[in-house]
Amino acid sequence: MGKVLGGGGKSAKPAQPYAAAQFQPYTYTSQVGTTTGTPSGTAFNVASDIQPTLTSIAGTGLSRAEPFLGGFLNQAGRELPMFGGVDTGEQRAADIFRTQSALLEPSFEQQRQQLQSDLFGSGRLGLQLSGETAGAGTGMVNPDAYGLGLAQSRALAELSGRSREQAQQEQQQAFTQALQGFSLNEAQRQQQAANLLGGFEGALGAFGTVAELEQALVNQGLSIEHARSAAQSASAGAGAQLASAGRQATSGGGLFSSALGRAAMAFATQGGSELARAAFKSDEGGTT
């Protein structure tokens, strides 16, 4: 009766590691390339072989990145030039006055000759007045000659003022043009630096993109193998539970427990779990 209800029996042997649940050699191929995984002792080595076009892109990007970086650093490290502006305009004002007064000199000379002729004809050539009376200070002066000289001096004074104004206008125009040229040159240098930086980022980005594609290829291969291993491990776990139930049912050695154990073995066999079958057989061999 004790045998029917179950009783004591021998302990089950420990199950061997389930080989199908361990990482196995694999090869995975996509448009990027091919990746492989190979066990090496307790380690697992992975390798990749990407498309030649991608390899060429990565090599080109990496080789082109350094010249762009060097050019950008040279531009960024240069000393910024200071805008010097233009001259004060004094020399230009003197040049304008000299040119314009030279143009007036023939007219002034003609006026003096005409005055001398008029004075000689009118008998006023020898007329002399005190400078205080004529407004010329001390001494004696001919009032007509003094008046002509004063008029010509005033004309030259006005010409000097106009020369200075013209020089200032030209100076302002020159300043504006120089500033525009300076700003344009600096903008071009800044744009060149930006182009160099963009070239460096683009070249390095091309290399980085290929590296990311290669890493994604390797990760995809590992992910697929991991999924396969996990599925095998889950299957083995379910079979092991059935085997454990069978061991508990057959531990008594009775008629009822033996029939229950055979049913568990049949179910485990239909599930296809090698680990469960191995565990059950090892247990069966150790019980009576």
Beta strands, then each sheet from edge to edge (+ up, - down):
strand 1: 26-29
strand 2: 33-40
strand 3: 43-50
strand 4: 129-130
strand 5: 140-141
sheet 1: 1+ 2- 3+
sheet 2: 4+ 5-
end
